[in-house]
Amino acid sequence: MATSHSPTAPQAAKRSAVRSLLRLWPYLRPVRGRIGTAAGVAVAASLLSLLIPLVLKWLVDGPVADGDPDGVWLGALAVLLLGIAEAVLFGLRRWLVARPLASVEASMRGALYARMQRLPIAFHDRWASGQLLSRATTDLSLIRLFFAFPMTFLFVNGVTILIGCVLLLMQDWVLGLVLLAPAIPLVVASSMFETRYSTVARRAQDQVGDLTTLVEESVLGIRVVKGFGRHRSQAETFRALAGRLRSTELRKAKLLAWIWTVITFVPELAIGAALVLGSLRVADGGLSAGTLVAFLSLALALRWPVESIGFLLAISQDTATAADRFFEVMDEAEEDAQDTAAGAAAGPEGEGGLRFDNVVFRYPDAPADAPPVLASVDLHIRPGETMALVGATGSGKTTLTALVSRLHELSAGRVLLDGEDVTAMEREKLRSLVAVAFEEPTLFSATVAENVLMGAEGAGEAELRRALEVAQAGFVHDLPQGAATEVGEQGLSLSGGQRQRLALARAVVGQPAFLVLDDPLSALDVHTEALVEAALREVLRDTTALVVAHRPSTVLLADRVALLSGGRITAVGTHQELLRESVEYAWLMSGAESGTAEVAGAAGGVRTEGVR
């Protein structure tokens, strides 16, 4: 399982929740008018609640003190109307933000998905899929929730508290100062809470990603889990991860309980002190009963804005963490941003076919002192020629083929297609010229036709039929809806051989100029393999092809064979020539894999550990 991504301690220390949240502004800008209107409506509703204590003051000091029933009814009606207006305005606020915020979430999710599609393979090799899924679902939902409620009410409650404090001081400045005294300890407590909570919130969200990864892997690998009876060990792993997440969530709950207690207790203590002092002053005649009622009503009206600080701070921290996790993906350099100046300057050199020119490759996450996977690879595949690539397991064959379509970026050297450096091409053009079929066939939750036609833009029914014929995928016609049959997630409703044939059909459907096949027939039975090879020979006549091969039957499809050993091409020739001249090649073709390491070592000190 890939490890989750968390900020290091120095990063966490430098992190600013405000800066993280401000980075979300470009996504909110298109709907700022409606969001601003909603905030204004919420402020108006909140201020209406502050008028009620003033009406109560008039009511107590006026009609109640004077024994005026009509005035009492008028005051009660005013309070009722203010309450109704407040409720209507809050309902209007929610209506105003619902649609635009759904659009914001959709645009952010679309941007994240598009960015993930454009990121290089090296990025996806480093990241667990569950971490990406949790960012695209849980984190974005949390951001939308923040936009809908906490963001608005951080502003609204701030304005309400400010105006409420002014009104309190206007009623009686002595009692007002008594109520404002807790402000300093509350600010200190909130600052301490923010620092601690941000770290725990990040840990929890990363752990959600780890748990998502495990669930996804267990679902996709359910046949392996059941086949080896590993359901108990998987359940134990799940319980361990879930237990870690539970502990972290409990830690969050403790911090919330602590800040909520402080924010509730300290103001309540101040209100109690103000009540005692105010009552004494009313008894002495230094304060009217209406003023005390208004003062206490204002203080109680401000309880929710003050007490909500802890809740709003917690959600803000969760959202800031979600924003950080979102931008961790969005800040990654896209494939097109990695085009090198040297590659862009290189132009056609007049030599056709596919050429590897002094190619060097090491994985970006490899240790600095580790030898490169590929070192000074030189190989020329002439136009229209089929070259078989043979090598020991782990020698880097798949890595070399991935360089043709730039699924990985070269560390040094060049790959030329008809004399043009692949790094000088636009990726769309490159990938329209090169078609690939991978060793592990991947199908999507779509129809057979959609899976195959993914290999060529604009291909239709005729191309589909031809591709299925080449891949000997006649089984498609026996499916319930033929080529319109849904194959299910990962194509697991099909056998391995059927999936491999559809992957091959996808590679040849567009009749590409260059074809890269990574052991395309490994899952086929002998008879089907012979039929596919016969049909494939017709396709290979019209294209320049590089075919990774592990057995003689596949090698015989090629005009020539290249032997990859020790990160270099150590021999090139026909199958018969290499059988006579290369001991290592003879061992590989004989199937004596157990002796390959010794032969390879003698040939050049092959090191294959960790090579993908």
C-alpha positions in Angstrom: 0.0 0.0 0.0 1.3 3.5 -0.9 2.0 5.7 2.1 -0.2 8.7 2.8 1.1 12.2 2.3 1.3 14.4 5.3 3.2 17.6 5.8 6.4 17.3 7.7 6.8 19.0 11.0 8.4 22.1 9.6 5.7 22.4 7.0 3.0 22.0 9.7 4.6 24.7 11.8 4.7 27.2 8.9 1.2 26.4 7.8 -1.4 29.2 7.9 -5.1 28.3 7.9 -5.9 31.7 6.5 -3.5 31.4 3.6 -4.8 27.9 2.9 -8.4 29.2 2.8 -7.6 32.2 0.7 -6.2 29.9 -2.0 -9.8 28.8 -2.6 -10.9 32.3 -3.6 -10.4 31.7 -7.4 -13.0 29.0 -7.3 -15.4 31.2 -5.3 -14.9 34.3 -7.4 -17.5 33.5 -10.1 -20.3 33.3 -7.4 -19.0 36.1 -5.2 -22.1 38.3 -5.9 -24.6 35.7 -4.7 -22.4 34.7 -1.7 -21.9 38.3 -0.7 -25.7 38.9 -0.9 -26.3 35.8 1.2 -23.8 37.1 3.8 -25.5 40.5 3.8 -28.9 38.8 4.4 -27.5 36.8 7.2 -26.0 39.9 8.9 -29.4 41.6 8.6 -31.1 38.6 10.2 -28.6 38.6 13.0 -29.0 42.3 13.7 -32.7 41.9 13.9 -32.2 39.5 16.8 -30.3 42.4 18.5 -33.3 44.7 18.2 -35.5 42.4 20.3 -33.6 43.3 23.6 -34.2 47.0 22.8 -37.9 46.4 22.3 -37.9 44.5 25.6 -36.3 47.5 27.3 -39.0 49.8 26.0 -41.7 47.2 26.9 -40.5 46.9 30.6 -39.7 50.5 31.3 -42.8 51.7 29.4 -46.1 49.7 29.0 -45.2 47.2 31.8 -44.2 49.9 34.3 -47.2 52.1 33.3 -49.7 49.2 33.3 -50.6 49.8 29.6 -52.0 46.5 28.2 -52.2 47.9 24.6 -48.5 48.8 24.8 -47.7 45.3 26.0 -49.6 43.8 23.1 -47.8 46.1 20.7 -44.4 45.2 22.1 -45.2 41.5 21.9 -46.3 41.9 18.2 -43.1 43.8 17.5 -41.0 40.9 19.0 -43.0 38.3 17.0 -42.6 40.2 13.7 -38.8 40.6 14.3 -38.6 36.8 15.0 -40.5 36.0 11.8 -38.4 38.4 9.7 -35.2 36.8 11.2 -36.3 33.3 10.3 -37.3 34.4 6.7 -34.0 36.0 6.1 -32.0 33.0 7.3 -34.1 30.8 5.0 -33.4 33.2 2.1 -29.6 33.0 2.9 -29.7 29.2 2.6 -31.5 29.4 -0.7 -29.1 31.9 -2.1 -26.0 29.8 -1.4 -27.3 26.3 -2.3 -27.0 26.3 -6.1 -23.8 28.4 -6.5 -21.9 26.3 -4.0 -22.9 23.1 -5.7 -21.4 24.6 -8.8 -18.2 25.5 -7.0 -17.9 22.0 -5.7 -18.5 20.6 -9.2 -15.9 22.9 -10.8 -13.3 22.0 -8.1 -14.0 18.3 -8.5 -13.7 18.7 -12.3 -10.4 20.6 -12.0 -9.0 18.0 -9.7 -10.0 15.1 -11.9 -8.6 16.9 -15.0 -5.3 17.6 -13.2 -5.0 14.0 -12.1 -5.4 12.9 -15.7 -2.6 15.3 -16.8 -0.1 14.4 -14.1 2.8 12.1 -15.0 2.9 8.4 -14.3 5.6 9.0 -11.7 3.1 11.0 -9.6 0.6 8.1 -9.7 3.3 5.6 -8.8 4.0 7.6 -5.6 0.4 8.2 -4.5 -2.1 5.7 -3.1 -5.4 5.8 -5.1 -7.4 6.0 -1.8 -5.6 9.3 -1.0 -6.7 10.7 -4.3 -10.2 9.4 -3.9 -10.6 11.0 -0.4 -9.4 14.3 -1.8 -11.9 14.2 -4.7 -14.8 13.2 -2.4 -14.5 13.8 1.4 -12.2 16.8 1.2 -14.2 18.7 -1.5 -17.5 18.0 0.3 -15.9 19.5 3.5 -14.8 22.6 1.5 -18.4 23.0 0.1 -19.8 22.7 3.7 -17.3 25.5 4.8 -18.5 27.8 2.0 -22.1 27.1 2.9 -22.0 27.8 6.6 -18.8 28.5 8.6 -17.3 31.0 6.1 -20.5 33.1 6.2 -21.0 32.9 9.9 -17.4 33.6 10.8 -18.1 37.0 9.2 -21.7 37.3 10.4 -20.9 36.3 14.0 -18.0 38.7 14.0 -20.1 41.6 12.9 -22.9 40.6 15.4 -20.4 40.4 18.3 -18.9 43.7 17.4 -22.2 45.5 17.1 -23.6 43.7 20.2 -20.6 44.8 22.3 -21.3 48.4 21.2 -24.9 48.1 22.2 -23.9 46.6 25.6 -21.6 49.5 26.3 -24.4 51.9 25.3 -26.8 50.4 27.7 -24.3 50.5 30.6 -20.6 50.7 30.2 -19.8 49.2 33.6 -21.7 46.0 33.0 -20.4 46.1 29.4 -16.8 45.9 30.6 -17.7 43.1 33.0 -18.9 41.1 30.0 -16.0 42.0 27.7 -13.4 41.0 30.3 -13.3 37.3 29.1 -12.2 38.4 25.6 -8.5 38.1 26.2 -8.5 34.5 27.8 -10.9 33.4 25.0 -8.4 34.7 22.3 -5.5 32.9 24.0 -7.5 29.6 24.3 -8.7 29.8 20.6 -5.1 30.3 19.5 -3.9 27.2 21.4 -6.8 25.2 20.1 -6.1 26.2 16.5 -2.5 25.1 16.7 -3.3 21.7 18.2 -6.4 21.0 16.2 -4.8 21.6 12.8 -2.2 18.8 13.4 -4.8 16.3 14.5 -7.2 17.3 11.6 -4.5 16.6 9.0 -3.7 13.3 10.6 -7.3 12.2 10.5 -7.8 13.2 6.9 -4.7 11.3 5.8 -5.9 8.3 7.8 -9.2 8.4 5.9 -7.2 8.3 2.7 -5.3 5.2 4.0 -8.6 3.5 4.9 -10.1 4.3 1.5 -7.0 2.8 -0.1 -7.4 -0.4 1.8 -11.1 -0.7 1.0 -10.5 -0.1 -2.7 -7.7 -2.7 -2.8 -9.8 -5.3 -1.0 -12.7 -4.8 -3.3 -10.6 -4.9 -6.5 -8.6 -7.8 -5.2 -11.5 -9.8 -3.7 -10.6 -12.9 -5.7 -7.1 -12.9 -4.3 -8.4 -12.3 -0.7 -10.9 -15.1 -1.0 -8.7 -17.4 -3.0 -6.0 -17.4 -0.3 -8.4 -17.2 2.6 -7.0 -13.9 3.7 -10.3 -12.3 4.7 -9.3 -12.4 8.4 -6.0 -10.8 7.9 -7.6 -8.1 5.8 -10.2 -7.6 8.4 -7.4 -7.2 11.0 -5.6 -4.6 8.9 -8.9 -2.8 8.4 -9.6 -2.8 12.2 -6.1 -1.5 12.9 -6.5 1.4 10.5 -10.0 2.1 11.6 -8.7 2.0 15.2 -6.0 4.6 14.4 -8.6 6.8 12.8 -11.0 6.3 15.8 -8.2 7.4 18.2 -7.5 10.4 16.1 -11.1 11.4 15.9 -11.4 11.0 19.7 -8.4 13.3 20.0 -10.3 15.8 17.9 -13.4 15.3 20.0 -11.4 16.0 23.2 -9.9 19.2 21.8 -13.4 20.3 20.7 -14.8 19.5 24.2 -12.0 21.5 25.8 -12.5 24.6 23.6 -16.3 24.3 23.9 -16.1 24.1 27.7 -13.8 27.2 27.9 -15.9 29.2 25.4 -19.1 28.3 27.2 -18.0 28.6 30.8 -16.1 31.9 30.7 -18.9 34.0 29.1 -21.5 32.3 31.4 -19.3 33.3 34.4 -19.3 36.9 33.1 -23.0 36.9 32.5 -23.6 35.7 36.0 -21.4 38.4 37.4 -23.2 41.0 35.3 -26.6 39.7 36.5 -25.6 40.0 40.2 -24.0 43.5 39.8 -26.9 44.7 37.6 -29.5 43.4 40.1 -27.8 45.2 43.0 -27.8 48.4 40.9 -31.5 48.0 40.1 -32.2 47.5 43.8 -30.2 50.7 44.6 -32.1 52.6 41.9 -28.9 53.2 39.8 -30.2 51.1 36.9 -33.7 50.7 35.4 -35.2 47.2 35.3 -35.7 47.6 31.5 -32.1 48.4 31.0 -31.1 45.3 32.9 -33.5 43.1 31.0 -32.2 44.6 27.7 -28.6 44.1 28.8 -29.1 40.5 29.8 -31.2 39.8 26.6 -28.3 41.2 24.5 -25.8 39.1 26.4 -27.9 36.0 25.9 -28.4 36.9 22.2 -24.6 37.0 21.9 -24.1 33.6 23.5 -24.5 31.6 20.2 -22.1 33.8 18.2 -19.5 33.5 21.0 -20.0 29.8 21.7 -20.0 29.0 18.0 -16.4 30.2 17.7 -15.0 26.8 18.8 -17.2 25.0 16.3 -16.4 27.4 13.5 -12.7 27.3 14.2 -12.8 23.5 14.1 -14.5 23.4 10.7 -12.2 26.1 9.4 -9.2 24.0 10.4 -10.7 20.9 8.8 -11.3 22.9 5.7 -7.9 24.5 5.6 -6.4 21.0 5.9 -8.7 19.8 3.1 -7.6 22.8 1.0 -3.9 21.9 1.6 -4.6 18.3 0.5 -6.5 19.6 -2.6 -3.6 21.9 -3.6 -1.0 19.2 -3.0 -2.4 17.6 -6.1 -3.2 20.8 -8.0 0.4 22.1 -7.4 2.0 19.1 -9.0 3.6 19.8 -12.4 1.6 18.5 -15.3 3.2 16.4 -18.1 3.4 19.3 -20.6 5.2 21.5 -18.0 8.0 18.9 -17.9 9.0 19.3 -21.6 12.7 20.1 -21.7 14.2 23.0 -23.6 16.6 20.6 -25.2 13.8 18.4 -26.5 11.8 21.4 -27.7 14.8 22.5 -29.7 15.4 19.1 -31.3 14.0 18.7 -34.7 13.6 16.0 -37.4 16.9 14.4 -38.4 15.8 12.6 -41.5 16.1 9.1 -40.2 12.8 7.2 -40.0 11.5 4.6 -37.6 12.0 4.5 -33.8 15.4 5.2 -32.3 16.6 5.2 -28.7 19.7 7.4 -28.6 21.9 7.0 -25.5 18.8 6.7 -23.3 19.3 6.9 -19.5 16.5 6.5 -17.0 16.2 6.3 -13.3 13.0 6.6 -11.3 12.5 10.1 -9.6 12.1 8.5 -6.2 15.2 6.2 -6.5 18.1 6.8 -4.1 20.8 9.1 -5.5 23.4 6.4 -5.4 21.3 3.7 -7.0 22.3 2.6 -10.5 20.0 3.7 -13.3 17.4 1.3 -14.6 18.5 2.0 -18.1 22.0 3.1 -18.9 23.1 4.3 -22.4 20.4 2.4 -24.4 21.0 2.6 -28.2 18.5 0.9 -30.5 17.2 1.7 -33.9 13.9 0.1 -35.2 13.7 0.8 -39.0 10.4 2.0 -40.6 8.0 -0.8 -40.9 10.1 -3.1 -38.9 9.0 -5.2 -35.9 11.6 -5.4 -33.1 11.2 -7.9 -30.3 12.6 -6.8 -26.9 13.9 -9.7 -24.7 15.5 -9.6 -21.3 15.5 -11.2 -17.9 12.6 -10.4 -15.5 13.2 -7.0 -14.0 15.6 -5.9 -16.7 13.6 -2.8 -17.5 11.8 -3.8 -20.7 8.5 -2.3 -19.6 10.2 0.8 -18.5 11.9 1.2 -21.9 8.6 0.8 -23.8 7.0 3.4 -21.5 9.5 6.0 -22.7 8.2 5.9 -26.3 4.9 7.5 -25.4 6.4 9.5 -22.5 4.6 7.8 -19.7 7.9 8.3 -18.0 10.4 11.1 -18.7 13.9 10.4 -19.8 16.8 11.2 -17.4 19.1 11.6 -20.4 19.3 10.9 -24.1 16.6 11.0 -26.7 13.8 8.9 -28.2 13.1 9.8 -31.8 10.1 9.0 -34.0 10.9 9.4 -37.7 13.8 11.6 -36.6 11.7 13.9 -34.3 12.5 14.0 -30.6 9.3 12.9 -28.7 9.9 15.7 -26.1 9.5 18.2 -29.0 6.0 16.9 -29.9 2.7 17.9 -28.4 1.5 15.0 -26.3 -1.7 14.7 -28.2 0.2 14.3 -31.5 2.7 11.8 -29.9 -0.1 9.6 -28.5 -2.0 9.7 -31.8 1.1 8.2 -33.4 1.9 5.6 -30.8 -0.5 3.0 -29.5 0.3 0.7 -26.6 -1.0 -2.5 -25.1 0.2 -3.1 -21.6 1.2 -6.4 -19.9 -1.7 -6.0 -17.4 -4.8 -5.3 -19.5 -6.9 -2.6 -18.0 -10.6 -2.2 -18.9 -13.1 0.3 -17.7 -16.7 0.1 -16.5 -18.0 0.6 -20.0 -19.1 -1.4 -23.0 -16.8 -3.6 -25.0 -17.0 -1.1 -27.9 -16.2 1.9 -25.7 -13.2 0.1 -24.3 -11.8 -0.8 -27.7 -12.6 2.5 -29.4 -10.8 4.4 -26.7 -7.7 3.5 -28.7 -8.6 5.8 -31.6 -10.3 9.2 -31.8 -13.2 9.1 -34.3 -13.0 5.3 -35.0 -16.3 3.7 -35.8 -18.0 0.3 -36.4 -15.8 -0.8 -39.2 -12.6 -0.1 -37.2 -14.1 -1.9 -34.2 -14.9 -5.1 -36.3 -11.4 -5.1 -37.8 -9.7 -4.7 -34.4 -11.7 -7.5 -32.9 -10.8 -9.7 -35.8 -7.1 -9.0 -35.4 -7.3 -9.7 -31.7 -9.3 -12.9 -32.3 -12.0 -11.5 -29.9 -14.9 -13.3 -31.5 -16.2 -14.1 -28.0 -17.6 -10.6 -28.0 -20.4 -11.6 -30.3 -21.5 -14.3 -27.8 -21.9 -11.7 -25.0 -25.5 -10.8 -24.0 -25.5 -7.5 -25.9 -22.5 -8.1 -28.1 -20.1 -5.2 -28.3 -22.6 -3.1 -26.3 -22.2 -5.4 -23.2 -20.9 -3.7 -20.1 -17.7 -5.4 -18.9 -17.9 -4.2 -15.3 -15.2 -2.7 -13.2 -11.6 -3.7 -14.3 -13.3 -6.0 -16.8 -13.4 -8.7 -14.1 -16.5 -10.3 -15.6 -14.1 -11.5 -18.4 -11.3 -14.0 -18.3 -7.6 -12.9 -18.4 -7.2 -13.9 -22.0 -10.4 -12.1 -23.0 -9.2 -8.9 -21.3 -5.9 -9.2 -23.0 -7.4 -9.6 -26.4 -9.6 -6.5 -25.9 -6.6 -4.6 -24.8 -4.8 -5.7 -28.0 -7.8 -4.7 -30.1 -7.7 -1.2 -28.4 -4.0 -0.9 -29.4 -4.5 -1.7 -33.1 -8.0 -0.1 -33.7 -6.5 3.2 -34.9 -3.9 1.6 -37.2 -1.1 3.6 -35.5 2.2 4.5 -37.1 4.1 3.1 -34.1 2.9 0.2 -32.0 4.3 -0.8 -28.6 3.2 -4.2 -27.2 4.2 -5.3 -23.8 4.0 -9.1 -23.8 0.5 -8.9 -25.4 -0.2 -12.7 -25.7 0.9 -14.0 -22.3 -2.6 -14.9 -21.1 -3.7 -16.7 -24.3 -3.8 -20.4 -24.8 -1.6 -22.0 -27.5 -4.3 -22.2 -30.2 -5.7 -18.7 -29.7 -2.1 -17.3 -29.6 -1.4 -18.9 -33.0 -4.6 -17.3 -34.5 -3.8 -13.9 -32.9 -0.2 -14.0 -34.2 -1.4 -14.8 -37.7 -3.7 -11.8 -37.7 -1.2 -9.6 -36.0 1.4 -10.2 -38.7 -0.9 -8.4 -41.1 -1.1 -5.4 -38.8 2.7 -5.3 -38.1 3.4 -5.0 -41.9 2.0 -1.5 -41.9 3.6 -0.2 -38.7 6.8 0.2 -36.8 6.6 -2.0 -33.7 8.4 -2.7 -30.5 7.2 -5.9 -28.9 8.2 -7.1 -25.4 8.5 -10.9 -25.7 9.1 -13.7 -23.2 8.7 -16.8 -25.4 9.8 -17.9 -28.9 6.3 -17.8 -30.4 6.1 -14.0 -29.8 9.7 -13.4 -30.8 9.0 -15.0 -34.2 6.6 -12.2 -35.0 9.6 -9.8 -35.2 12.0 -9.1 -37.9 14.9 -8.7 -35.4 15.4 -9.1 -31.7 17.1 -6.9 -29.1 18.5 -8.3 -25.9 18.3 -5.9 -22.9 20.8 -6.7 -20.1 22.4 -4.6 -17.4 20.5 -1.6 -18.5 21.9 -1.7 -22.1 21.1 -3.4 -25.4 23.8 -6.0 -25.5 22.8 -7.8 -28.7 20.7 -7.2 -31.8 20.0 -9.7 -34.5 17.5 -12.3 -35.8 16.2 -15.0 -33.5 18.5 -17.6 -35.0 21.5 -15.3 -34.9 21.1 -14.6 -31.2 20.5 -18.3 -30.4 23.9 -19.0 -31.9 25.7 -15.9 -30.5 24.2 -15.1 -27.1 24.3 -17.5 -24.2 22.0 -15.3 -22.2 19.4 -15.2 -25.0 19.6 -18.9 -25.5 18.9 -19.4 -21.8 15.9 -17.0 -21.9 14.4 -18.7 -24.9 15.0 -22.2 -23.4 12.8 -21.2 -20.4 15.7 -21.8 -17.9 14.8 -18.7 -15.9 16.7 -20.2 -12.9 20.0 -19.9 -14.8 19.4 -16.4 -16.2 20.8 -14.6 -13.3 24.2 -16.4 -13.5 24.4 -15.9 -17.2 23.3 -12.3 -17.0 25.8 -11.7 -14.2 28.6 -13.2 -16.3 27.5 -11.0 -19.3 27.6 -7.8 -17.4 26.7 -7.8 -13.8 23.0 -7.3 -14.1 21.2 -5.9 -11.1 17.5 -6.2 -11.2 16.3 -5.5 -7.6 13.6 -2.9 -7.4 13.5 -2.5 -11.2 10.0 -2.1 -12.5 
